[in-house]
Structure formats: C-alpha cells, structure tokens
Amino acid sequence: MKSNKIHIFKNLVIAIAVTLFFSCKNNFDEVQKVGVLQNQPVGEAENIDLKYTEYEDDSVKLLANLLSPKMLDYSNRNFSFSEFPEGIELIVYGEDNKQTKIFADYAIIYNDTDIIDLRDNVIIATHENDTLLTDQLYYNEKLEWVFTNEPFTYGPLHGNGFDSDKDFKNFQMLEMGGEFEIDN
C-alpha cells in the first residue's frame, strides 16, 4: 500500500511537471522586443527652440536659448538623458544681454546630474570675442563649471585639458602651450 502511494505521488508530480513544461511558451522574442522598446527614445522633437527664462522683479529675463534640429528624449531610462544627434547652438545671455554662443555637432544632457556633454567641433564664442575650440567639453550646470581633458585652443593658448568657471575668469590648464607676452 505504501509503494502504491509513492507511485501515485510520483505520477502526480510528473503530470504537474509535464503540464507546466508544455504550457509555457517561448516568450524570448517578446522579451527582446521589450528590451528594444526600452532602448528607444520615449519622444522625438524637431527644430527645437527652447528659451530658458527667469522671473525677476515683475519681468521675465531671457537667460539662454537652445536651438537644435533634433532632440531624442530618453527619460524612460534609469539614467535619463536628452540627446541632440544633429548638434546644438546655445546662446547664453549675460549682463546687459551680452551673448556667448556655443556650438557642437553632438550633445547629451544628463538629467540626474545636470551635466551637459558637448562633442565634435565644439566652439564657444564669448561676447568679448574670445573663442574656445575643442572636440569635447563638459558643463556642470549646478556648479557652473566647464571642463575637458581633450586638446583645446583658447585664443593664443592651446593645451590638453582645462577647467574653468562659466565666465572663464578662473581658468586652469592641465598641459599648456602658446604665445605669451611678458612685461619687463
């Protein structure tokens, strides 16, 4: 009688296992599709013209204007970002509406860290007619700090890597060269 119960129990376990095995479908293709959807942007925009403003003393002050042919929104990612695959033009307005223009062939704005990564033919033209050229430049919006480890040219100066405040008043070069004029 005991062996009969064991035999019935074995058959029951085998029947449940077989049922479970054949009732499961191969959903690998569907799982792959979900992964692809998560890697796609949640939104796309063309001909971007974003204006960053600040409300001050009953008036609105224009701080910056971002222009781009295309923006991809990846806010569906754990580390969300906006990508500008066709480049950007950013006009930053300072005191007395003095303009600094920033150009790059490619850009990414990381939402969680407030870091902007500018790449390929990065040009910064200040209102004082100073021009910085490099292949990659980072801007930390919170700290208002600019930095790179790539080769750069800034007026008569050139080098590999620098960091600076946004106004280039506290400018430090890692490796430098260029023409310098020394007062006697």
Backbone as CSV, one residue per row, in Angstrom:
resi,resn,N_x,N_y,N_z,CA_x,CA_y,CA_z,C_x,C_y,C_z
1,MET,0.807,-1.170,0.000,0.000,0.000,0.000,0.866,1.255,0.000
2,LYS,1.975,1.165,0.768,2.862,2.305,0.846,3.505,2.574,-0.511
3,SER,3.939,1.544,-1.215,4.564,1.733,-2.524,3.553,2.239,-3.539
4,ASN,2.301,1.892,-3.373,1.253,2.375,-4.262,1.070,3.890,-4.094
5,LYS,1.122,4.377,-2.825,1.013,5.815,-2.575,2.208,6.559,-3.176
6,ILE,3.397,5.981,-3.047,4.599,6.601,-3.627,4.474,6.645,-5.143
7,HIS,3.980,5.573,-5.724,3.790,5.503,-7.170,2.783,6.570,-7.641
8,ILE,1.674,6.715,-6.915,0.660,7.732,-7.259,1.264,9.126,-7.109
9,PHE,2.031,9.349,-6.043,2.658,10.649,-5.803,3.645,10.996,-6.933
10,LYS,4.472,10.010,-7.346,5.420,10.217,-8.453,4.683,10.580,-9.727
11,ASN,3.639,9.849,-10.029,2.853,10.127,-11.239,2.237,11.525,-11.198
12,LEU,1.767,11.924,-10.032,1.176,13.252,-9.885,2.223,14.344,-10.119
13,VAL,3.404,14.170,-9.544,4.493,15.139,-9.735,4.898,15.196,-11.205
14,ILE,5.018,14.074,-11.858,5.382,14.027,-13.281,4.306,14.705,-14.116
15,ALA,3.040,14.451,-13.807,1.942,15.068,-14.563,1.965,16.583,-14.422
16,ILE,2.205,17.081,-13.204,2.264,18.541,-12.986,3.459,19.136,-13.734
17,ALA,4.617,18.478,-13.660,5.808,18.976,-14.337,5.613,19.021,-15.848
18,VAL,5.052,17.978,-16.413,4.804,17.932,-17.861,3.805,19.022,-18.257
19,THR,2.767,19.202,-17.464,1.773,20.239,-17.752,2.423,21.625,-17.740
20,LEU,3.235,21.873,-16.723,3.918,23.159,-16.647,4.878,23.351,-17.820
21,PHE,5.595,22.300,-18.168,6.567,22.394,-19.255,5.904,22.732,-20.586
22,PHE,4.821,22.045,-20.897,4.162,22.268,-22.189,3.259,23.500,-22.200
23,SER,2.868,24.004,-21.023,2.017,25.189,-21.010,2.829,26.472,-21.151
24,CYS,4.132,26.435,-20.893,4.980,27.621,-21.043,5.320,27.819,-22.507
25,LYS,5.136,29.057,-22.967,5.509,29.385,-24.338,6.890,30.016,-24.321
26,ASN,7.550,29.952,-25.432,8.835,30.599,-25.565,8.592,32.077,-25.862
27,ASN,8.719,32.912,-24.848,8.472,34.349,-24.989,9.766,35.130,-25.181
28,PHE,10.838,34.481,-25.580,12.120,35.167,-25.728,12.030,36.314,-26.727
29,ASP,11.301,36.110,-27.835,11.147,37.180,-28.828,10.424,38.381,-28.229
30,GLU,9.400,38.117,-27.421,8.674,39.212,-26.784,9.545,39.927,-25.755
31,VAL,10.351,39.173,-25.012,11.263,39.780,-24.048,12.270,40.670,-24.774
32,GLN,12.769,40.218,-25.927,13.697,41.024,-26.704,13.028,42.312,-27.180
33,LYS,11.770,42.234,-27.599,11.056,43.426,-28.064,10.920,44.450,-26.946
34,VAL,10.656,43.998,-25.726,10.557,44.918,-24.599,11.886,45.622,-24.395
35,GLY,12.993,44.882,-24.483,14.316,45.492,-24.346,14.578,46.525,-25.417
36,VAL,14.151,46.251,-26.637,14.341,47.207,-27.729,13.526,48.461,-27.468
37,LEU,12.286,48.304,-27.002,11.445,49.468,-26.721,12.054,50.330,-25.629
38,GLN,12.668,49.708,-24.625,13.290,50.477,-23.557,14.513,51.227,-24.055
39,ASN,15.145,50.740,-25.116,16.310,51.410,-25.663,15.942,52.501,-26.662
40,GLN,14.687,52.584,-27.032,14.230,53.610,-27.961,13.867,54.871,-27.183
41,PRO,13.977,56.028,-27.827,13.573,57.248,-27.120,12.071,57.258,-26.865
42,VAL,11.684,57.867,-25.765,10.274,57.982,-25.427,9.643,59.133,-26.212
43,GLY,10.471,60.025,-26.741,9.969,61.144,-27.526,11.031,61.664,-28.469
44,GLU,10.577,62.237,-29.572,11.462,62.878,-30.551,10.883,64.238,-30.876
45,ALA,11.758,65.213,-31.062,11.313,66.555,-31.436,12.246,67.097,-32.508
46,GLU,11.690,67.891,-33.394,12.481,68.508,-34.464,12.385,70.021,-34.359
47,ASN,13.428,70.674,-34.862,13.503,72.137,-34.890,13.237,72.739,-33.512
48,ILE,14.062,72.352,-32.550,13.939,72.793,-31.163,14.339,74.259,-31.040
49,ASP,13.559,75.023,-30.303,13.866,76.409,-29.965,13.413,76.635,-28.527
50,LEU,14.251,76.212,-27.562,13.926,76.312,-26.140,14.495,77.597,-25.564
51,LYS,13.683,78.292,-24.815,14.116,79.519,-24.160,14.090,79.298,-22.652
52,TYR,15.223,79.542,-22.002,15.338,79.431,-20.553,15.182,80.830,-19.974
53,THR,14.188,81.004,-19.120,13.897,82.331,-18.585,13.894,82.304,-17.061
54,GLU,13.899,83.522,-16.506,13.849,83.681,-15.063,12.920,84.850,-14.763
55,TYR,12.051,84.662,-13.817,11.135,85.715,-13.426,11.826,86.577,-12.382
56,GLU,11.955,87.871,-12.677,12.688,88.762,-11.791,12.036,90.140,-11.793
57,ASP,11.666,90.636,-10.618,11.087,91.980,-10.473,9.956,92.253,-11.458
58,ASP,8.954,91.414,-11.459,7.770,91.562,-12.316,8.085,91.556,-13.810
59,SER,9.221,90.978,-14.181,9.538,90.847,-15.607,10.216,89.498,-15.849
60,VAL,10.252,89.102,-17.075,10.873,87.842,-17.457,12.204,88.149,-18.143
61,LYS,13.246,87.512,-17.655,14.590,87.729,-18.187,15.016,86.481,-18.964
62,LEU,15.472,86.658,-20.192,15.953,85.550,-21.018,17.378,85.204,-20.604
63,LEU,17.587,83.954,-20.177,18.911,83.510,-19.743,19.662,82.786,-20.849
64,ALA,18.940,81.954,-21.625,19.590,81.170,-22.672,18.555,80.735,-23.696
65,ASN,19.056,80.423,-24.877,18.212,79.947,-25.971,18.930,78.759,-26.616
66,LEU,18.276,77.598,-26.597,18.831,76.374,-27.163,18.147,76.080,-28.482
67,LEU,18.935,75.940,-29.541,18.427,75.624,-30.873,19.038,74.310,-31.330
68,SER,18.207,73.453,-31.920,18.706,72.176,-32.423,17.739,71.621,-33.463
69,PRO,18.279,70.974,-34.502,17.403,70.356,-35.497,16.645,69.139,-34.963
70,LYS,17.222,68.437,-33.946,16.574,67.211,-33.477,16.961,66.920,-32.033
71,MET,15.956,66.472,-31.251,16.192,66.054,-29.877,15.514,64.707,-29.655
72,LEU,16.220,63.798,-28.985,15.674,62.498,-28.600,15.597,62.457,-27.082
73,ASP,14.428,62.102,-26.557,14.172,62.089,-25.125,14.248,60.654,-24.604
74,TYR,15.251,60.382,-23.760,15.427,59.062,-23.160,15.108,59.117,-21.664
75,SER,14.021,59.774,-21.302,13.639,59.852,-19.893,13.072,58.523,-19.389
76,ASN,12.911,57.542,-20.280,12.441,56.209,-19.890,13.577,55.335,-19.352
77,ARG,14.782,55.822,-19.353,15.931,55.072,-18.842,16.124,55.331,-17.355
78,ASN,16.813,54.420,-16.698,17.144,54.627,-15.284,18.025,55.858,-15.108
79,PHE,18.968,56.068,-16.020,19.839,57.245,-16.015,19.407,58.082,-17.216
80,SER,18.384,58.892,-17.027,17.722,59.568,-18.146,18.586,60.681,-18.746
81,PHE,18.364,60.922,-20.049,19.101,61.962,-20.756,18.328,62.407,-21.988
82,SER,18.744,63.550,-22.523,18.247,64.047,-23.806,19.430,64.108,-24.749
83,GLU,19.231,63.611,-25.958,20.317,63.539,-26.935,19.998,64.474,-28.102
84,PHE,21.023,65.166,-28.578,20.907,66.056,-29.719,21.874,65.548,-30.797
85,PRO,21.448,64.560,-31.588,22.366,63.893,-32.519,22.792,64.754,-33.706
86,GLU,22.063,65.827,-33.971,22.409,66.700,-35.099,22.964,68.038,-34.633
87,GLY,23.401,68.085,-33.377,24.081,69.261,-32.868,23.170,70.274,-32.207
88,ILE,23.838,71.273,-31.598,23.121,72.354,-30.924,23.790,73.691,-31.181
89,GLU,23.014,74.736,-30.979,23.510,76.099,-30.847,22.876,76.618,-29.573
90,LEU,23.696,77.074,-28.654,23.205,77.592,-27.386,23.682,79.028,-27.247
91,ILE,22.745,79.932,-27.038,23.070,81.338,-26.825,22.792,81.640,-25.359
92,VAL,23.825,82.044,-24.630,23.712,82.363,-23.215,23.784,83.875,-23.067
93,TYR,22.798,84.432,-22.362,22.727,85.876,-22.180,23.252,86.242,-20.804
94,GLY,24.224,87.146,-20.780,24.799,87.611,-19.532,24.292,88.991,-19.183
95,GLU,25.085,89.693,-18.396,24.726,91.063,-18.023,24.627,91.934,-19.273
96,ASP,23.695,92.859,-19.249,23.452,93.771,-20.377,23.182,93.014,-21.675
97,ASN,22.602,91.812,-21.561,22.265,90.959,-22.714,23.473,90.602,-23.582
98,LYS,24.672,90.606,-22.995,25.864,90.181,-23.738,25.734,88.691,-24.013
99,GLN,26.052,88.291,-25.232,25.823,86.912,-25.666,27.117,86.117,-25.768
100,THR,27.044,84.887,-25.266,28.076,83.892,-25.522,27.400,82.789,-26.312
101,LYS,28.004,82.419,-27.446,27.411,81.392,-28.308,28.240,80.116,-28.226
102,ILE,27.517,78.997,-28.110,28.147,77.688,-28.001,27.582,76.800,-29.102
103,PHE,28.489,76.164,-29.840,28.095,75.276,-30.933,28.741,73.910,-30.714
104,ALA,28.032,72.854,-31.078,28.583,71.495,-31.049,27.810,70.656,-32.053
105,ASP,28.501,69.704,-32.674,27.856,68.815,-33.646,27.016,67.725,-32.979
106,TYR,27.228,67.520,-31.668,26.513,66.480,-30.934,26.469,66.892,-29.461
107,ALA,25.372,66.577,-28.775,25.280,66.922,-27.354,24.356,65.951,-26.623
108,ILE,24.644,65.773,-25.332,23.795,64.986,-24.438,23.639,65.788,-23.146
109,ILE,22.399,65.866,-22.662,22.137,66.480,-21.361,21.667,65.372,-20.427
110,TYR,22.451,65.126,-19.374,22.103,64.102,-18.390,21.229,64.746,-17.311
111,ASN,19.989,64.305,-17.215,19.000,64.950,-16.351,19.325,64.832,-14.870
112,ASP,19.804,63.685,-14.417,20.030,63.471,-12.985,21.258,64.195,-12.456
113,THR,22.252,64.412,-13.300,23.496,65.024,-12.838,23.657,66.466,-13.288
114,ASP,22.777,66.941,-14.178,22.879,68.299,-14.739,24.214,68.519,-15.450
115,ILE,24.738,67.462,-16.045,25.963,67.557,-16.848,25.565,67.607,-18.317
116,ILE,26.170,68.540,-19.034,25.974,68.632,-20.477,27.282,68.193,-21.125
117,ASP,27.197,67.233,-22.033,28.351,66.693,-22.746,28.267,67.186,-24.187
118,LEU,29.169,68.075,-24.568,29.234,68.617,-25.930,30.369,67.921,-26.656
119,ARG,30.102,67.476,-27.897,31.127,66.734,-28.636,31.208,67.194,-30.091
120,ASP,32.381,67.009,-30.646,32.641,67.218,-32.078,32.476,68.678,-32.480
121,ASN,33.589,69.298,-32.812,33.621,70.690,-33.272,32.946,71.630,-32.294
122,VAL,33.343,71.547,-31.031,32.776,72.425,-30.013,33.434,73.795,-30.132
123,ILE,32.599,74.818,-30.221,33.070,76.197,-30.338,32.323,77.039,-29.312
124,ILE,33.073,77.808,-28.538,32.472,78.795,-27.649,33.012,80.149,-28.071
125,ALA,32.103,81.042,-28.455,32.460,82.406,-28.850,31.852,83.356,-27.822
126,THR,32.708,84.020,-27.040,32.211,84.897,-25.983,31.893,86.279,-26.533
127,HIS,31.197,87.066,-25.709,30.871,88.443,-26.091,32.121,89.320,-26.152
128,GLU,33.226,88.863,-25.584,34.497,89.592,-25.620,35.367,89.150,-26.797
129,ASN,34.772,88.427,-27.739,35.450,87.929,-28.943,36.549,86.918,-28.659
130,ASP,36.474,86.229,-27.517,37.364,85.108,-27.238,36.695,83.856,-27.789
131,THR,37.511,82.945,-28.322,36.958,81.720,-28.912,37.701,80.510,-28.360
132,LEU,36.932,79.519,-27.938,37.493,78.259,-27.470,37.077,77.175,-28.459
133,LEU,38.031,76.332,-28.853,37.775,75.219,-29.767,38.262,73.925,-29.123
134,THR,37.446,72.886,-29.185,37.832,71.575,-28.672,36.910,70.517,-29.273
135,ASP,37.234,69.239,-29.060,36.392,68.163,-29.574,35.387,67.657,-28.548
136,GLN,35.618,67.955,-27.262,34.654,67.558,-26.240,34.758,68.523,-25.077
137,LEU,33.590,68.876,-24.543,33.532,69.817,-23.438,32.355,69.436,-22.548
138,TYR,32.581,69.453,-21.247,31.518,69.173,-20.284,31.158,70.464,-19.567
139,TYR,29.865,70.605,-19.247,29.418,71.745,-18.463,28.560,71.230,-17.327
140,ASN,28.930,71.580,-16.104,28.168,71.216,-14.915,27.262,72.400,-14.591
141,GLU,25.955,72.231,-14.816,25.004,73.326,-14.614,24.917,73.765,-13.152
142,LYS,24.975,72.817,-12.224,24.863,73.162,-10.806,26.047,73.997,-10.338
143,LEU,27.243,73.571,-10.706,28.455,74.278,-10.284,28.842,75.412,-11.223
144,GLU,28.171,75.487,-12.378,28.504,76.457,-13.432,29.992,76.355,-13.777
145,TRP,30.414,75.121,-14.093,31.826,74.809,-14.305,31.998,74.095,-15.649
146,VAL,33.023,74.449,-16.390,33.321,73.903,-17.709,34.642,73.148,-17.615
147,PHE,34.719,71.957,-18.256,35.981,71.219,-18.195,36.104,70.241,-19.358
148,THR,37.356,69.874,-19.659,37.664,68.869,-20.671,39.047,68.294,-20.406
149,ASN,39.298,67.103,-20.931,40.628,66.507,-20.923,41.167,66.423,-22.339
150,GLU,40.426,66.964,-23.287,40.797,66.922,-24.698,41.667,68.129,-25.069
151,PRO,42.387,68.039,-26.186,43.130,69.206,-26.674,42.180,70.372,-26.940
152,PHE,42.657,71.589,-26.702,41.850,72.786,-26.897,42.706,73.935,-27.401
153,THR,42.026,74.919,-27.948,42.635,76.194,-28.309,41.750,77.284,-27.740
154,TYR,42.353,78.245,-27.056,41.612,79.361,-26.477,42.415,80.621,-26.752
155,GLY,42.032,81.332,-27.796,42.818,82.488,-28.226,44.213,82.023,-28.614
156,PRO,45.249,82.648,-28.062,46.620,82.232,-28.396,47.085,80.990,-27.611
157,LEU,46.290,80.547,-26.650,46.672,79.416,-25.803,46.191,78.106,-26.400
158,HIS,46.938,77.065,-26.140,46.496,75.723,-26.509,47.048,74.745,-25.489
159,GLY,46.405,73.593,-25.412,46.853,72.608,-24.444,45.972,71.386,-24.457
160,ASN,46.185,70.545,-23.483,45.388,69.334,-23.295,44.715,69.426,-21.939
161,GLY,43.430,69.711,-21.948,42.632,69.739,-20.739,42.668,71.057,-20.001
162,PHE,41.515,71.435,-19.483,41.381,72.622,-18.651,40.088,72.509,-17.860
163,ASP,39.975,73.344,-16.849,38.688,73.545,-16.203,38.574,75.006,-15.817
164,SER,37.310,75.472,-15.748,37.089,76.897,-15.565,35.681,77.150,-15.066
165,ASP,35.491,78.323,-14.474,34.130,78.759,-14.194,33.483,79.148,-15.523
166,LYS,32.185,79.371,-15.512,31.464,79.605,-16.771,31.888,80.894,-17.468
167,ASP,32.458,81.849,-16.715,32.880,83.124,-17.312,34.351,83.128,-17.732
168,PHE,35.044,82.001,-17.545,36.469,81.861,-17.876,37.333,82.859,-17.099
169,LYS,36.916,83.189,-15.885,37.712,84.081,-15.043,38.652,83.261,-14.154
170,ASN,38.252,82.053,-13.796,39.076,81.146,-13.005,39.426,79.965,-13.915
171,PHE,40.415,80.148,-14.748,40.761,79.225,-15.829,42.050,78.499,-15.470
172,GLN,42.019,77.155,-15.455,43.215,76.376,-15.153,43.448,75.371,-16.263
173,MET,44.674,75.373,-16.805,45.036,74.438,-17.878,45.840,73.290,-17.285
174,LEU,45.626,72.077,-17.834,46.383,70.922,-17.367,47.749,70.863,-18.043
175,GLU,47.773,70.893,-19.357,49.012,70.966,-20.132,48.855,72.154,-21.056
176,MET,49.815,73.059,-21.060,49.605,74.275,-21.829,50.760,74.601,-22.759
177,GLY,50.443,75.450,-23.714,51.412,75.970,-24.647,50.838,77.241,-25.245
178,GLY,51.556,77.871,-26.128,51.041,79.073,-26.773,52.053,80.191,-26.724
179,GLU,51.620,81.353,-27.152,52.476,82.544,-27.175,52.072,83.433,-26.005
180,PHE,53.079,83.839,-25.243,52.831,84.674,-24.080,53.652,85.956,-24.190
181,GLU,53.077,87.046,-23.736,53.784,88.321,-23.711,54.134,88.601,-22.269
182,ILE,55.407,88.878,-22.021,55.885,89.111,-20.658,56.299,90.572,-20.537
183,ASP,55.750,91.248,-19.490,56.123,92.640,-19.236,57.453,92.670,-18.489
184,ASN,58.348,93.599,-18.897,59.644,93.764,-18.208,59.567,94.796,-17.141
